[in-house]
Amino acid sequence: MSVHLHTTLQRQTPGGMLRRLDMTLPSVSTLADLLTALAITPGGEATLLVVNGRTAEPEQALKDGDEVHLIPAISGGSPGREGRRPQHGGL
């Protein structure tokens, strides 16, 4: 299976940043098994798990040929700015 590591899950290696890797797991493996093999601990909704273009749960079974994307939640923006519209006008 092909595993894509996004943003903070990417790994620094002597050859550069590791963003994608091919993995082979036993035939009865789940996403949780994959996360354990990669030493990634999902924190509730802190990591979006995507298998073949669809969101998935850690219990989902994996098979050879699957494409997995592991996407950590990223927060940002300015506190207190939610829901505000930009103001237009003079100085």
Biopython code that builds the backbone (N, CA, C, O; Angstrom):
import numpy as np
from Bio.PDB.StructureBuilder import StructureBuilder

atoms = [
    (1, "MET", "N", (0.847, -1.176, 0.000)),
    (1, "MET", "CA", (0.000, 0.000, 0.000)),
    (1, "MET", "C", (0.886, 1.229, 0.000)),
    (1, "MET", "O", (2.032, 1.201, 0.447)),
    (2, "SER", "N", (0.325, 2.297, -0.509)),
    (2, "SER", "CA", (1.021, 3.567, -0.587)),
    (2, "SER", "C", (0.526, 4.455, 0.556)),
    (2, "SER", "O", (-0.679, 4.642, 0.725)),
    (3, "VAL", "N", (1.453, 4.996, 1.332)),
    (3, "VAL", "CA", (1.096, 5.838, 2.478)),
    (3, "VAL", "C", (1.667, 7.234, 2.248)),
    (3, "VAL", "O", (2.864, 7.401, 2.016)),
    (4, "HIS", "N", (0.788, 8.232, 2.318)),
    (4, "HIS", "CA", (1.180, 9.625, 2.145)),
    (4, "HIS", "C", (1.129, 10.322, 3.497)),
    (4, "HIS", "O", (0.093, 10.332, 4.162)),
    (5, "LEU", "N", (2.245, 10.900, 3.894)),
    (5, "LEU", "CA", (2.341, 11.615, 5.165)),
    (5, "LEU", "C", (2.251, 13.105, 4.876)),
    (5, "LEU", "O", (3.038, 13.638, 4.094)),
    (6, "HIS", "N", (1.301, 13.774, 5.500)),
    (6, "HIS", "CA", (1.084, 15.188, 5.245)),
    (6, "HIS", "C", (1.634, 16.046, 6.379)),
    (6, "HIS", "O", (1.619, 15.638, 7.540)),
    (7, "THR", "N", (2.107, 17.207, 6.043)),
    (7, "THR", "CA", (2.599, 18.280, 6.922)),
    (7, "THR", "C", (3.466, 17.741, 8.060)),
    (7, "THR", "O", (4.556, 17.226, 7.810)),
    (8, "THR", "N", (3.002, 17.851, 9.295)),
    (8, "THR", "CA", (3.846, 17.535, 10.454)),
    (8, "THR", "C", (4.141, 16.051, 10.610)),
    (8, "THR", "O", (4.976, 15.686, 11.437)),
    (9, "LEU", "N", (3.489, 15.184, 9.849)),
    (9, "LEU", "CA", (3.769, 13.753, 9.923)),
    (9, "LEU", "C", (4.915, 13.334, 9.011)),
    (9, "LEU", "O", (5.393, 12.203, 9.097)),
    (10, "GLN", "N", (5.355, 14.227, 8.144)),
    (10, "GLN", "CA", (6.483, 13.917, 7.270)),
    (10, "GLN", "C", (7.716, 13.687, 8.130)),
    (10, "GLN", "O", (7.848, 14.260, 9.212)),
    (11, "ARG", "N", (8.609, 12.851, 7.645)),
    (11, "ARG", "CA", (9.802, 12.479, 8.405)),
    (11, "ARG", "C", (11.054, 12.993, 7.713)),
    (11, "ARG", "O", (11.200, 12.883, 6.496)),
    (12, "GLN", "N", (11.942, 13.548, 8.501)),
    (12, "GLN", "CA", (13.238, 13.986, 7.963)),
    (12, "GLN", "C", (14.152, 12.771, 7.899)),
    (12, "GLN", "O", (14.315, 12.054, 8.887)),
    (13, "THR", "N", (14.747, 12.543, 6.736)),
    (13, "THR", "CA", (15.698, 11.450, 6.550)),
    (13, "THR", "C", (16.982, 12.048, 5.978)),
    (13, "THR", "O", (16.977, 13.191, 5.522)),
    (14, "PRO", "N", (18.071, 11.300, 5.996)),
    (14, "PRO", "CA", (19.304, 11.821, 5.398)),
    (14, "PRO", "C", (19.131, 12.196, 3.929)),
    (14, "PRO", "O", (19.855, 13.053, 3.423)),
    (15, "GLY", "N", (18.181, 11.567, 3.241)),
    (15, "GLY", "CA", (17.937, 11.865, 1.838)),
    (15, "GLY", "C", (16.924, 12.974, 1.612)),
    (15, "GLY", "O", (16.613, 13.292, 0.464)),
    (16, "GLY", "N", (16.403, 13.568, 2.673)),
    (16, "GLY", "CA", (15.402, 14.625, 2.548)),
    (16, "GLY", "C", (14.118, 14.250, 3.275)),
    (16, "GLY", "O", (14.078, 13.287, 4.040)),
    (17, "MET", "N", (13.079, 15.022, 3.024)),
    (17, "MET", "CA", (11.801, 14.787, 3.682)),
    (17, "MET", "C", (11.103, 13.563, 3.074)),
    (17, "MET", "O", (11.022, 13.423, 1.854)),
    (18, "LEU", "N", (10.609, 12.695, 3.935)),
    (18, "LEU", "CA", (9.873, 11.512, 3.515)),
    (18, "LEU", "C", (8.390, 11.846, 3.555)),
    (18, "LEU", "O", (7.820, 12.032, 4.630)),
    (19, "ARG", "N", (7.771, 11.920, 2.399)),
    (19, "ARG", "CA", (6.357, 12.286, 2.280)),
    (19, "ARG", "C", (5.493, 11.100, 1.876)),
    (19, "ARG", "O", (4.294, 11.077, 2.155)),
    (20, "ARG", "N", (6.090, 10.130, 1.230)),
    (20, "ARG", "CA", (5.356, 8.963, 0.732)),
    (20, "ARG", "C", (6.215, 7.730, 0.920)),
    (20, "ARG", "O", (7.426, 7.761, 0.705)),
    (21, "LEU", "N", (5.574, 6.640, 1.327)),
    (21, "LEU", "CA", (6.290, 5.390, 1.455)),
    (21, "LEU", "C", (5.381, 4.234, 1.091)),
    (21, "LEU", "O", (4.159, 4.337, 1.193)),
    (22, "ASP", "N", (5.974, 3.149, 0.672)),
    (22, "ASP", "CA", (5.236, 1.931, 0.377)),
    (22, "ASP", "C", (5.396, 1.005, 1.573)),
    (22, "ASP", "O", (6.503, 0.810, 2.075)),
    (23, "MET", "N", (4.285, 0.437, 2.024)),
    (23, "MET", "CA", (4.322, -0.433, 3.192)),
    (23, "MET", "C", (3.628, -1.750, 2.874)),
    (23, "MET", "O", (2.696, -1.808, 2.072)),
    (24, "THR", "N", (4.100, -2.789, 3.516)),
    (24, "THR", "CA", (3.471, -4.095, 3.436)),
    (24, "THR", "C", (3.152, -4.527, 4.858)),
    (24, "THR", "O", (4.034, -4.587, 5.714)),
    (25, "LEU", "N", (1.879, -4.829, 5.099)),
    (25, "LEU", "CA", (1.423, -5.286, 6.410)),
    (25, "LEU", "C", (0.762, -6.643, 6.241)),
    (25, "LEU", "O", (0.390, -7.012, 5.128)),
    (26, "PRO", "N", (0.609, -7.399, 7.338)),
    (26, "PRO", "CA", (-0.121, -8.666, 7.231)),
    (26, "PRO", "C", (-1.520, -8.441, 6.660)),
    (26, "PRO", "O", (-2.074, -7.349, 6.791)),
    (27, "SER", "N", (-2.092, -9.465, 6.030)),
    (27, "SER", "CA", (-3.349, -9.321, 5.297)),
    (27, "SER", "C", (-4.546, -8.944, 6.173)),
    (27, "SER", "O", (-5.557, -8.491, 5.637)),
    (28, "VAL", "N", (-4.475, -9.107, 7.465)),
    (28, "VAL", "CA", (-5.606, -8.771, 8.346)),
    (28, "VAL", "C", (-5.379, -7.455, 9.087)),
    (28, "VAL", "O", (-5.934, -7.250, 10.167)),
    (29, "SER", "N", (-4.577, -6.572, 8.522)),
    (29, "SER", "CA", (-4.217, -5.324, 9.205)),
    (29, "SER", "C", (-5.276, -4.246, 9.038)),
    (29, "SER", "O", (-6.039, -4.232, 8.071)),
    (30, "THR", "N", (-5.297, -3.344, 10.012)),
    (30, "THR", "CA", (-6.213, -2.207, 9.992)),
    (30, "THR", "C", (-5.412, -0.907, 9.946)),
    (30, "THR", "O", (-4.184, -0.911, 10.034)),
    (31, "LEU", "N", (-6.131, 0.194, 9.805)),
    (31, "LEU", "CA", (-5.469, 1.500, 9.877)),
    (31, "LEU", "C", (-4.760, 1.674, 11.211)),
    (31, "LEU", "O", (-3.669, 2.242, 11.260)),
    (32, "ALA", "N", (-5.360, 1.198, 12.284)),
    (32, "ALA", "CA", (-4.724, 1.290, 13.608)),
    (32, "ALA", "C", (-3.382, 0.560, 13.609)),
    (32, "ALA", "O", (-2.417, 1.041, 14.203)),
    (33, "ASP", "N", (-3.314, -0.605, 12.943)),
    (33, "ASP", "CA", (-2.054, -1.341, 12.842)),
    (33, "ASP", "C", (-1.012, -0.537, 12.072)),
    (33, "ASP", "O", (0.162, -0.512, 12.439)),
    (34, "LEU", "N", (-1.454, 0.117, 11.003)),
    (34, "LEU", "CA", (-0.552, 0.953, 10.218)),
    (34, "LEU", "C", (-0.011, 2.099, 11.073)),
    (34, "LEU", "O", (1.190, 2.371, 11.066)),
    (35, "LEU", "N", (-0.898, 2.764, 11.807)),
    (35, "LEU", "CA", (-0.465, 3.868, 12.666)),
    (35, "LEU", "C", (0.539, 3.391, 13.710)),
    (35, "LEU", "O", (1.511, 4.089, 13.999)),
    (36, "THR", "N", (0.314, 2.216, 14.274)),
    (36, "THR", "CA", (1.250, 1.648, 15.250)),
    (36, "THR", "C", (2.603, 1.384, 14.587)),
    (36, "THR", "O", (3.649, 1.696, 15.156)),
    (37, "ALA", "N", (2.579, 0.809, 13.384)),
    (37, "ALA", "CA", (3.827, 0.519, 12.668)),
    (37, "ALA", "C", (4.617, 1.789, 12.379)),
    (37, "ALA", "O", (5.847, 1.765, 12.336)),
    (38, "LEU", "N", (3.905, 2.907, 12.180)),
    (38, "LEU", "CA", (4.560, 4.184, 11.887)),
    (38, "LEU", "C", (4.816, 5.018, 13.144)),
    (38, "LEU", "O", (5.316, 6.139, 13.056)),
    (39, "ALA", "N", (4.473, 4.469, 14.311)),
    (39, "ALA", "CA", (4.634, 5.171, 15.595)),
    (39, "ALA", "C", (3.867, 6.490, 15.599)),
    (39, "ALA", "O", (4.363, 7.504, 16.090)),
    (40, "ILE", "N", (2.653, 6.468, 15.048)),
    (40, "ILE", "CA", (1.774, 7.636, 15.026)),
    (40, "ILE", "C", (0.593, 7.329, 15.935)),
    (40, "ILE", "O", (-0.083, 6.313, 15.770)),
    (41, "THR", "N", (0.351, 8.213, 16.892)),
    (41, "THR", "CA", (-0.773, 8.051, 17.807)),
    (41, "THR", "C", (-1.851, 9.044, 17.424)),
    (41, "THR", "O", (-1.683, 10.249, 17.610)),
    (42, "PRO", "N", (-2.976, 8.539, 16.880)),
    (42, "PRO", "CA", (-4.041, 9.476, 16.540)),
    (42, "PRO", "C", (-4.690, 9.997, 17.817)),
    (42, "PRO", "O", (-5.035, 9.217, 18.704)),
    (43, "GLY", "N", (-4.856, 11.306, 17.911)),
    (43, "GLY", "CA", (-5.462, 11.912, 19.087)),
    (43, "GLY", "C", (-6.884, 12.320, 18.805)),
    (43, "GLY", "O", (-7.149, 13.486, 18.514)),
    (44, "GLY", "N", (-7.805, 11.381, 18.887)),
    (44, "GLY", "CA", (-9.204, 11.699, 18.618)),
    (44, "GLY", "C", (-9.382, 12.098, 17.175)),
    (44, "GLY", "O", (-9.157, 11.294, 16.270)),
    (45, "GLU", "N", (-9.784, 13.332, 16.952)),
    (45, "GLU", "CA", (-9.969, 13.814, 15.587)),
    (45, "GLU", "C", (-8.753, 14.598, 15.109)),
    (45, "GLU", "O", (-8.843, 15.361, 14.146)),
    (46, "ALA", "N", (-7.618, 14.414, 15.776)),
    (46, "ALA", "CA", (-6.433, 15.180, 15.436)),
    (46, "ALA", "C", (-5.777, 14.712, 14.139)),
    (46, "ALA", "O", (-4.975, 15.445, 13.560)),
    (47, "THR", "N", (-6.098, 13.520, 13.677)),
    (47, "THR", "CA", (-5.535, 13.016, 12.428)),
    (47, "THR", "C", (-6.667, 12.530, 11.538)),
    (47, "THR", "O", (-7.458, 11.671, 11.927)),
    (48, "LEU", "N", (-6.730, 13.091, 10.342)),
    (48, "LEU", "CA", (-7.708, 12.650, 9.360)),
    (48, "LEU", "C", (-7.138, 11.434, 8.655)),
    (48, "LEU", "O", (-6.031, 11.478, 8.118)),
    (49, "LEU", "N", (-7.896, 10.350, 8.660)),
    (49, "LEU", "CA", (-7.476, 9.108, 8.023)),
    (49, "LEU", "C", (-8.273, 8.952, 6.735)),
    (49, "LEU", "O", (-9.504, 8.964, 6.753)),
    (50, "VAL", "N", (-7.565, 8.805, 5.612)),
    (50, "VAL", "CA", (-8.217, 8.700, 4.308)),
    (50, "VAL", "C", (-7.675, 7.460, 3.597)),
    (50, "VAL", "O", (-6.465, 7.283, 3.457)),
    (51, "VAL", "N", (-8.595, 6.614, 3.155)),
    (51, "VAL", "CA", (-8.215, 5.413, 2.407)),
    (51, "VAL", "C", (-8.937, 5.455, 1.064)),
    (51, "VAL", "O", (-10.165, 5.509, 1.003)),
    (52, "ASN", "N", (-8.160, 5.431, 0.004)),
    (52, "ASN", "CA", (-8.704, 5.451, -1.363)),
    (52, "ASN", "C", (-9.681, 6.611, -1.570)),
    (52, "ASN", "O", (-10.727, 6.451, -2.199)),
    (53, "GLY", "N", (-9.327, 7.766, -1.036)),
    (53, "GLY", "CA", (-10.110, 8.973, -1.248)),
    (53, "GLY", "C", (-11.301, 9.147, -0.328)),
    (53, "GLY", "O", (-12.069, 10.094, -0.498)),
    (54, "ARG", "N", (-11.480, 8.258, 0.645)),
    (54, "ARG", "CA", (-12.617, 8.355, 1.568)),
    (54, "ARG", "C", (-12.126, 8.363, 3.013)),
    (54, "ARG", "O", (-11.196, 7.639, 3.370)),
    (55, "THR", "N", (-12.760, 9.183, 3.830)),
    (55, "THR", "CA", (-12.380, 9.197, 5.245)),
    (55, "THR", "C", (-12.661, 7.832, 5.852)),
    (55, "THR", "O", (-13.585, 7.130, 5.440)),
    (56, "ALA", "N", (-11.851, 7.468, 6.836)),
    (56, "ALA", "CA", (-11.938, 6.131, 7.417)),
    (56, "ALA", "C", (-11.705, 6.200, 8.917)),
    (56, "ALA", "O", (-11.209, 7.196, 9.444)),
    (57, "GLU", "N", (-12.069, 5.131, 9.582)),
    (57, "GLU", "CA", (-11.857, 4.973, 11.015)),
    (57, "GLU", "C", (-10.656, 4.051, 11.233)),
    (57, "GLU", "O", (-10.302, 3.280, 10.341)),
    (58, "PRO", "N", (-10.027, 4.123, 12.410)),
    (58, "PRO", "CA", (-8.863, 3.268, 12.679)),
    (58, "PRO", "C", (-9.145, 1.766, 12.523)),
    (58, "PRO", "O", (-8.224, 0.997, 12.247)),
    (59, "GLU", "N", (-10.389, 1.345, 12.693)),
    (59, "GLU", "CA", (-10.735, -0.076, 12.606)),
    (59, "GLU", "C", (-10.844, -0.582, 11.171)),
    (59, "GLU", "O", (-11.006, -1.783, 10.954)),
    (60, "GLN", "N", (-10.757, 0.312, 10.191)),
    (60, "GLN", "CA", (-10.922, -0.110, 8.800)),
    (60, "GLN", "C", (-9.816, -1.064, 8.387)),
    (60, "GLN", "O", (-8.635, -0.819, 8.634)),
    (61, "ALA", "N", (-10.221, -2.159, 7.752)),
    (61, "ALA", "CA", (-9.262, -3.137, 7.222)),
    (61, "ALA", "C", (-8.560, -2.548, 6.008)),
    (61, "ALA", "O", (-9.152, -1.808, 5.222)),
    (62, "LEU", "N", (-7.300, -2.888, 5.874)),
    (62, "LEU", "CA", (-6.499, -2.438, 4.730)),
    (62, "LEU", "C", (-6.179, -3.632, 3.842)),
    (62, "LEU", "O", (-6.110, -4.771, 4.302)),
    (63, "LYS", "N", (-5.985, -3.344, 2.561)),
    (63, "LYS", "CA", (-5.605, -4.409, 1.633)),
    (63, "LYS", "C", (-4.491, -3.902, 0.719)),
    (63, "LYS", "O", (-4.254, -2.699, 0.608)),
    (64, "ASP", "N", (-3.834, -4.821, 0.087)),
    (64, "ASP", "CA", (-2.760, -4.472, -0.838)),
    (64, "ASP", "C", (-3.316, -3.573, -1.927)),
    (64, "ASP", "O", (-4.392, -3.838, -2.462)),
    (65, "GLY", "N", (-2.601, -2.525, -2.256)),
    (65, "GLY", "CA", (-3.030, -1.604, -3.295)),
    (65, "GLY", "C", (-3.767, -0.383, -2.773)),
    (65, "GLY", "O", (-4.026, 0.547, -3.537)),
    (66, "ASP", "N", (-4.114, -0.363, -1.483)),
    (66, "ASP", "CA", (-4.782, 0.810, -0.914)),
    (66, "ASP", "C", (-3.866, 2.022, -0.938)),
    (66, "ASP", "O", (-2.645, 1.897, -0.843)),
    (67, "GLU", "N", (-4.468, 3.187, -1.065)),
    (67, "GLU", "CA", (-3.739, 4.450, -0.969)),
    (67, "GLU", "C", (-4.242, 5.164, 0.287)),
    (67, "GLU", "O", (-5.412, 5.533, 0.386)),
    (68, "VAL", "N", (-3.335, 5.347, 1.233)),
    (68, "VAL", "CA", (-3.679, 5.918, 2.530)),
    (68, "VAL", "C", (-3.047, 7.298, 2.660)),
    (68, "VAL", "O", (-1.869, 7.487, 2.356)),
    (69, "HIS", "N", (-3.843, 8.256, 3.113)),
    (69, "HIS", "CA", (-3.342, 9.598, 3.421)),
    (69, "HIS", "C", (-3.561, 9.841, 4.906)),
    (69, "HIS", "O", (-4.667, 9.661, 5.417)),
    (70, "LEU", "N", (-2.504, 10.250, 5.594)),
    (70, "LEU", "CA", (-2.579, 10.590, 7.007)),
    (70, "LEU", "C", (-2.370, 12.096, 7.112)),
    (70, "LEU", "O", (-1.295, 12.612, 6.809)),
    (71, "ILE", "N", (-3.416, 12.787, 7.547)),
    (71, "ILE", "CA", (-3.419, 14.249, 7.519)),
    (71, "ILE", "C", (-3.682, 14.777, 8.925)),
    (71, "ILE", "O", (-4.792, 14.630, 9.436)),
    (72, "PRO", "N", (-2.679, 15.392, 9.560)),
    (72, "PRO", "CA", (-2.912, 15.943, 10.895)),
    (72, "PRO", "C", (-3.774, 17.198, 10.826)),
    (72, "PRO", "O", (-3.693, 17.975, 9.875)),
    (73, "ALA", "N", (-4.593, 17.375, 11.844)),
    (73, "ALA", "CA", (-5.400, 18.592, 11.922)),
    (73, "ALA", "C", (-4.477, 19.775, 12.150)),
    (73, "ALA", "O", (-3.532, 19.706, 12.936)),
    (74, "ILE", "N", (-4.763, 20.842, 11.460)),
    (74, "ILE", "CA", (-3.956, 22.050, 11.599)),
    (74, "ILE", "C", (-4.887, 23.177, 11.968)),
    (74, "ILE", "O", (-5.900, 23.401, 11.306)),
    (75, "SER", "N", (-4.550, 23.879, 13.012)),
    (75, "SER", "CA", (-5.362, 25.037, 13.385)),
    (75, "SER", "C", (-4.583, 26.283, 13.031)),
    (75, "SER", "O", (-3.364, 26.250, 12.861)),
    (76, "GLY", "N", (-5.291, 27.358, 12.927)),
    (76, "GLY", "CA", (-4.611, 28.597, 12.594)),
    (76, "GLY", "C", (-5.573, 29.745, 12.596)),
    (76, "GLY", "O", (-6.734, 29.598, 12.979)),
    (77, "GLY", "N", (-5.103, 30.874, 12.177)),
    (77, "GLY", "CA", (-5.939, 32.060, 12.161)),
    (77, "GLY", "C", (-5.747, 32.866, 13.424)),
    (77, "GLY", "O", (-4.988, 32.484, 14.315)),
    (78, "SER", "N", (-6.428, 33.959, 13.489)),
    (78, "SER", "CA", (-6.319, 34.848, 14.632)),
    (78, "SER", "C", (-7.464, 34.600, 15.602)),
    (78, "SER", "O", (-8.610, 34.466, 15.175)),
    (79, "PRO", "N", (-7.177, 34.537, 16.899)),
    (79, "PRO", "CA", (-8.257, 34.352, 17.858)),
    (79, "PRO", "C", (-9.230, 35.531, 17.791)),
    (79, "PRO", "O", (-8.820, 36.675, 17.597)),
    (80, "GLY", "N", (-10.499, 35.241, 17.953)),
    (80, "GLY", "CA", (-11.508, 36.294, 17.991)),
    (80, "GLY", "C", (-11.925, 36.818, 16.635)),
    (80, "GLY", "O", (-12.676, 37.790, 16.561)),
    (81, "ARG", "N", (-11.462, 36.206, 15.562)),
    (81, "ARG", "CA", (-11.782, 36.694, 14.221)),
    (81, "ARG", "C", (-12.838, 35.841, 13.537)),
    (81, "ARG", "O", (-13.259, 36.173, 12.429)),
    (82, "GLU", "N", (-13.277, 34.759, 14.153)),
    (82, "GLU", "CA", (-14.251, 33.875, 13.530)),
    (82, "GLU", "C", (-15.536, 34.630, 13.217)),
    (82, "GLU", "O", (-16.046, 35.396, 14.035)),
    (83, "GLY", "N", (-16.031, 34.398, 12.040)),
    (83, "GLY", "CA", (-17.317, 34.946, 11.666)),
    (83, "GLY", "C", (-17.307, 36.416, 11.294)),
    (83, "GLY", "O", (-18.355, 36.958, 10.943)),
    (84, "ARG", "N", (-16.182, 37.071, 11.355)),
    (84, "ARG", "CA", (-16.139, 38.496, 10.998)),
    (84, "ARG", "C", (-15.906, 38.645, 9.509)),
    (84, "ARG", "O", (-15.158, 37.885, 8.895)),
    (85, "ARG", "N", (-16.553, 39.626, 8.957)),
    (85, "ARG", "CA", (-16.343, 39.943, 7.535)),
    (85, "ARG", "C", (-15.304, 41.054, 7.447)),
    (85, "ARG", "O", (-15.220, 41.909, 8.329)),
    (86, "PRO", "N", (-14.523, 41.034, 6.387)),
    (86, "PRO", "CA", (-13.567, 42.140, 6.220)),
    (86, "PRO", "C", (-14.310, 43.467, 6.070)),
    (86, "PRO", "O", (-15.357, 43.542, 5.427)),
    (87, "GLN", "N", (-13.757, 44.488, 6.665)),
    (87, "GLN", "CA", (-14.371, 45.800, 6.572)),
    (87, "GLN", "C", (-13.737, 46.569, 5.429)),
    (87, "GLN", "O", (-12.518, 46.581, 5.261)),
    (88, "HIS", "N", (-14.576, 47.198, 4.662)),
    (88, "HIS", "CA", (-14.108, 48.011, 3.537)),
    (88, "HIS", "C", (-14.445, 49.458, 3.836)),
    (88, "HIS", "O", (-15.453, 49.751, 4.477)),
    (89, "GLY", "N", (-13.636, 50.319, 3.391)),
    (89, "GLY", "CA", (-13.965, 51.722, 3.608)),
    (89, "GLY", "C", (-12.695, 52.564, 3.729)),
    (89, "GLY", "O", (-11.589, 52.114, 3.429)),
    (90, "GLY", "N", (-12.888, 53.752, 4.163)),
    (90, "GLY", "CA", (-11.779, 54.711, 4.268)),
    (90, "GLY", "C", (-10.889, 54.413, 5.445)),
    (90, "GLY", "O", (-11.176, 53.545, 6.270)),
    (91, "LEU", "N", (-9.820, 55.141, 5.501)),
    (91, "LEU", "CA", (-8.846, 54.972, 6.570)),
    (91, "LEU", "C", (-9.221, 55.677, 7.795)),
    (91, "LEU", "O", (-8.491, 55.625, 8.785)),
]
sb = StructureBuilder()
sb.init_structure("model")
sb.init_model(0)
sb.init_chain("A")
sb.init_seg("    ")
for serial, (resi, resn, name, xyz) in enumerate(atoms, 1):
    if name == "N":
        sb.init_residue(resn, " ", resi, " ")
    sb.init_atom(name, np.array(xyz, "f"), 0.0, 1.0, " ", f" {name:<3s}", serial, name[0])
structure = sb.get_structure()
